[in-house]
Amino acid sequence: MSNMKKVQRNSSIELYRILAMLFVLIVHCNGWFVGGIPDNFDENNITMFRVSQATIQAFTCTCVNMFLLISGYFGLKFKWKSILNIYLLLISVTIPFYLISCFLGESFSISQLLRRFMAISRSGYFVECYLLLMFFSPVFNSFIEKMGKEMIAWVLVFWLIEVYFEFLLNDEDLGFKRGYSIIHFILIYMIGRTLFLYKDSLLQISSYKYICLYILFTLTILALYMGLDMPYAYSYSSPFNILATCSFFMLFAKQTFYNHWINWIASSTFAVYIIHVNKPIFTWLRIFDNRILSNFSYPKYLLIMGGAILLLFIGSILYDKVAKLFTTPIIRAAGNYFPIIKQKLYVFKII
């Protein structure tokens, strides 16, 4: 029994992971699907929709940073088995969904079908950057192990570079790209590792203070957008976004409990992301979101889209669980061969 407890994930962190994915869905339905959020808040045309849209975005724009912070806090380990797991998840969505799209009217071609098998290079910035982060994680982990707590100075300088060039100067030459880049992913990973190194002190801070900090930083994001007309207030590279992410995370890190169903749901959250950004689900969601916004009052729109998000989330979780009935045996079989292949590569001095 004691050995089992060691491998059980803290359900508090898994709940944080679930919230992160729900935030992703909210951010997309609240902004991306309905044409985005205007770069500048129009103070001469204040509506319930625009004020609510800006407020919702402020409290949920931490979504991507939340996922990265979890990876940083607990650390990534590069494993070919993990890469295979992600690849099989991708094609278990892209291939069936492409065939469904063709059945619904999209023209079918063998070349397009074959391209769906190259799922990793066709799955958007998050998947590509996250896989690169996994690939380079042994380098970062070695650096962290060598530096220990002294790495905080290096991380702070790295962060200040992003804040100065990206957030203050709006200079895109360094490639932070408002958080849509491997450089930003590395930064959040390193911040997460720093939180872990200093966790003994951070966990002593009360939950009430972390709640207050999260609210303070999200309201700061909102004020920057609505009051100071800052177009990139919501960006993942915003220092206030990162501070809100860290505050919210430590609130959950302070709690420790185990719940089977929370962990069961959390293990499929990545599938939710993959499913809702692929056609035809992406197309249906965007059409549905805009129609509800156009044909109903805004309070009803929020209620209907809230229900739609929950249904999408539940449906995606169930889809992933069914897909795993087919992919898990493949992953297990491949896992038995990886050590053999690695041993042969060593024998032939390939690695």
GUSE-666628 format. One record per residue (C-alpha): x, y, z; residue in three letters. Coordinates in steps of 0.5 Angstrom, whole numbers, padded with zeros to 4 digits, always signed. Layout:
REM GUSE-666628
XYZALA/...
END
This chain:
REM GUSE-666628
+0000+0000+0000MET/+0006+0005+0002SER/+0009+0004-0005ASN/+0002+0005-0009MET/+0002+0012-0005LYS/+0008+0014-0008LYS/+0006+0014-0015VAL/-0001+0017-0014GLN/-0001+0024-0017ARG/-0003+0029-0012ASN/-0011+0030-0014SER/-0010+0038-0012SER/-0005+0039-0018ILE/-0009+0035-0022GLU/-0015+0039-0021LEU/-0011+0045-0023TYR/-0009+0041-0029ARG/-0017+0040-0031ILE/-0018+0048-0029LEU/-0012+0050-0034ALA/-0016+0046-0040MET/-0022+0049-0038LEU/-0019+0056-0038PHE/-0016+0054-0045VAL/-0023+0052-0048LEU/-0026+0059-0044ILE/-0021+0063-0047VAL/-0022+0060-0054HIS/-0029+0061-0054CYS/-0029+0068-0051ASN/-0024+0071-0056GLY/-0021+0067-0061TRP/-0028+0064-0064PHE/-0032+0070-0064VAL/-0026+0074-0068GLY/-0021+0075-0062GLY/-0021+0081-0057ILE/-0020+0088-0060PRO/-0013+0091-0059ASP/-0015+0097-0056ASN/-0021+0097-0051PHE/-0026+0102-0054ASP/-0028+0107-0048GLU/-0033+0111-0052ASN/-0037+0104-0054ASN/-0037+0100-0047ILE/-0042+0094-0048THR/-0044+0089-0043MET/-0040+0084-0048PHE/-0034+0088-0048ARG/-0033+0089-0041VAL/-0035+0081-0039SER/-0030+0079-0045GLN/-0025+0083-0042ALA/-0026+0080-0035THR/-0027+0073-0037ILE/-0020+0073-0041GLN/-0016+0077-0035ALA/-0018+0071-0030PHE/-0017+0065-0035THR/-0011+0068-0040CYS/-0006+0064-0035THR/-0008+0057-0038CYS/-0002+0055-0042VAL/+0003+0058-0037ASN/-0001+0053-0032MET/+0001+0047-0036PHE/+0008+0049-0037LEU/+0009+0051-0029LEU/+0006+0044-0027ILE/+0012+0041-0032SER/+0017+0045-0029GLY/+0015+0044-0022TYR/+0015+0037-0022PHE/+0020+0036-0028GLY/+0020+0033-0035LEU/+0024+0027-0037LYS/+0025+0025-0044PHE/+0023+0018-0046LYS/+0021+0016-0053TRP/+0015+0012-0050LYS/+0012+0019-0048SER/+0013+0021-0055ILE/+0010+0015-0058LEU/+0004+0017-0053ASN/+0003+0024-0055ILE/+0004+0021-0063TYR/-0001+0016-0062LEU/-0006+0021-0059LEU/-0005+0026-0064LEU/-0007+0021-0070ILE/-0012+0018-0066SER/-0016+0025-0067VAL/-0013+0027-0073THR/-0014+0021-0078ILE/-0021+0020-0075PRO/-0023+0027-0076PHE/-0021+0028-0083TYR/-0025+0022-0085LEU/-0031+0025-0082ILE/-0030+0031-0085SER/-0029+0028-0092CYS/-0036+0024-0090PHE/-0039+0031-0089LEU/-0037+0034-0096GLY/-0029+0035-0095GLU/-0026+0033-0101SER/-0021+0026-0100PHE/-0014+0025-0102SER/-0009+0020-0101ILE/-0004+0026-0100SER/-0008+0029-0095GLN/-0009+0023-0091LEU/-0002+0021-0091LEU/+0000+0028-0088ARG/-0005+0027-0082ARG/+0000+0022-0080PHE/+0005+0027-0079MET/+0001+0029-0074ALA/+0007+0032-0069ILE/+0009+0037-0075SER/+0001+0039-0076ARG/-0001+0040-0069SER/+0000+0047-0068GLY/+0005+0051-0063TYR/+0003+0048-0057PHE/+0005+0041-0059VAL/+0011+0043-0062GLU/+0014+0047-0057CYS/+0012+0042-0051TYR/+0016+0037-0055LEU/+0022+0041-0056LEU/+0022+0043-0049LEU/+0021+0035-0047MET/+0027+0034-0052PHE/+0032+0039-0049PHE/+0029+0038-0041SER/+0036+0033-0040PRO/+0040+0039-0041VAL/+0036+0044-0037PHE/+0035+0039-0031ASN/+0043+0038-0031SER/+0044+0045-0031PHE/+0039+0046-0025ILE/+0042+0040-0021GLU/+0049+0043-0022LYS/+0046+0050-0020MET/+0041+0049-0015GLY/+0038+0055-0011LYS/+0043+0059-0014GLU/+0040+0059-0021MET/+0034+0064-0019ILE/+0039+0069-0021ALA/+0039+0066-0028TRP/+0032+0065-0028VAL/+0030+0072-0026LEU/+0035+0075-0031VAL/+0032+0071-0036PHE/+0025+0073-0034TRP/+0027+0081-0034LEU/+0030+0080-0041ILE/+0023+0078-0043GLU/+0019+0083-0039VAL/+0024+0089-0042TYR/+0024+0087-0050PHE/+0017+0083-0050GLU/+0012+0087-0046PHE/+0015+0094-0045LEU/+0019+0095-0052LEU/+0014+0090-0056ASN/+0021+0088-0059ASP/+0019+0081-0063GLU/+0026+0080-0065ASP/+0028+0075-0059LEU/+0023+0071-0061GLY/+0018+0071-0055PHE/+0012+0072-0059LYS/+0008+0073-0054ARG/+0009+0067-0051GLY/+0008+0063-0057TYR/+0015+0060-0057SER/+0020+0055-0055ILE/+0024+0061-0051ILE/+0018+0062-0047HIS/+0016+0055-0046PHE/+0023+0054-0043ILE/+0023+0061-0038LEU/+0016+0058-0035ILE/+0019+0051-0034TYR/+0025+0054-0031MET/+0021+0059-0026ILE/+0017+0052-0025GLY/+0023+0049-0023ARG/+0025+0055-0018THR/+0018+0054-0015LEU/+0020+0047-0013PHE/+0027+0049-0010LEU/+0024+0054-0006TYR/+0018+0050-0004LYS/+0019+0049+0003ASP/+0019+0057+0004SER/+0013+0058-0001LEU/+0009+0053+0002LEU/+0009+0057+0009GLN/+0005+0063+0006ILE/-0002+0062+0007SER/-0008+0060+0002SER/-0011+0067+0003TYR/-0005+0071+0001LYS/-0004+0067-0005TYR/-0012+0068-0007ILE/-0011+0075-0006CYS/-0005+0075-0010LEU/-0008+0072-0016TYR/-0014+0076-0016ILE/-0009+0082-0015LEU/-0005+0080-0021PHE/-0011+0079-0026THR/-0015+0085-0024LEU/-0008+0088-0026THR/-0008+0085-0033ILE/-0015+0088-0034LEU/-0013+0095-0032ALA/-0008+0095-0037LEU/-0012+0093-0042TYR/-0018+0097-0040MET/-0015+0103-0037GLY/-0008+0104-0040LEU/-0010+0101-0047ASP/-0005+0096-0047MET/-0006+0091-0053PRO/-0002+0085-0050TYR/-0004+0085-0043ALA/-0007+0078-0044TYR/-0001+0075-0047SER/+0002+0069-0044TYR/+0009+0073-0043SER/+0006+0078-0039SER/+0009+0079-0032PRO/+0003+0079-0029PHE/+0000+0073-0033ASN/+0006+0069-0030ILE/+0005+0072-0023LEU/-0002+0070-0023ALA/+0000+0063-0026THR/+0005+0062-0020CYS/+0000+0065-0015SER/-0006+0060-0017PHE/-0001+0054-0017PHE/+0002+0055-0010MET/-0005+0055-0008LEU/-0006+0048-0010PHE/+0001+0046-0009ALA/-0001+0047-0001LYS/-0006+0042-0001GLN/-0005+0035-0002THR/-0011+0029-0003PHE/-0012+0024-0007TYR/-0019+0023-0011ASN/-0019+0017-0017HIS/-0024+0021-0021TRP/-0020+0027-0021ILE/-0014+0024-0023ASN/-0018+0020-0028TRP/-0020+0026-0032ILE/-0014+0030-0031ALA/-0010+0024-0035SER/-0014+0026-0041SER/-0014+0033-0041THR/-0009+0034-0047PHE/-0014+0030-0051ALA/-0019+0036-0050VAL/-0014+0041-0053TYR/-0012+0037-0059ILE/-0020+0035-0060ILE/-0023+0042-0060HIS/-0017+0045-0065VAL/-0018+0040-0070ASN/-0024+0040-0076LYS/-0029+0039-0076PRO/-0030+0040-0068ILE/-0026+0047-0069PHE/-0031+0049-0075THR/-0037+0047-0071TRP/-0035+0050-0065LEU/-0034+0057-0068ARG/-0040+0057-0072ILE/-0044+0055-0066PHE/-0041+0060-0061ASP/-0042+0066-0066ASN/-0049+0064-0067ARG/-0051+0064-0060ILE/-0047+0070-0059LEU/-0052+0073-0065SER/-0058+0071-0063ASN/-0059+0071-0055PHE/-0058+0076-0050SER/-0051+0076-0047TYR/-0053+0073-0040PRO/-0056+0067-0044LYS/-0050+0067-0049TYR/-0046+0066-0043LEU/-0050+0060-0040LEU/-0051+0056-0046ILE/-0043+0057-0048MET/-0042+0055-0041GLY/-0046+0048-0042GLY/-0043+0047-0049ALA/-0036+0048-0046ILE/-0037+0043-0040LEU/-0040+0038-0046LEU/-0034+0039-0050LEU/-0030+0037-0044PHE/-0034+0031-0042ILE/-0034+0028-0049GLY/-0027+0029-0051SER/-0025+0026-0044ILE/-0029+0020-0046LEU/-0027+0020-0053TYR/-0019+0019-0050ASP/-0021+0014-0046LYS/-0024+0010-0052VAL/-0018+0011-0056ALA/-0013+0009-0050LYS/-0017+0002-0051LEU/-0013+0002-0058PHE/-0007+0006-0056THR/-0005+0003-0050THR/-0003-0004-0052PRO/+0001-0001-0057ILE/+0005+0003-0052ILE/+0006-0003-0048ARG/+0009-0007-0053ALA/+0013-0001-0056ALA/+0016+0000-0049GLY/+0018-0007-0049ASN/+0022-0006-0055TYR/+0025+0001-0053PHE/+0031-0002-0048PRO/+0033-0008-0054ILE/+0033-0002-0059ILE/+0037+0002-0055LYS/+0042-0004-0053GLN/+0043-0005-0060LYS/+0045+0002-0062LEU/+0050+0002-0056TYR/+0053-0005-0059VAL/+0054-0002-0066PHE/+0056+0005-0063LYS/+0051+0009-0066ILE/+0049+0012-0059ILE/
END
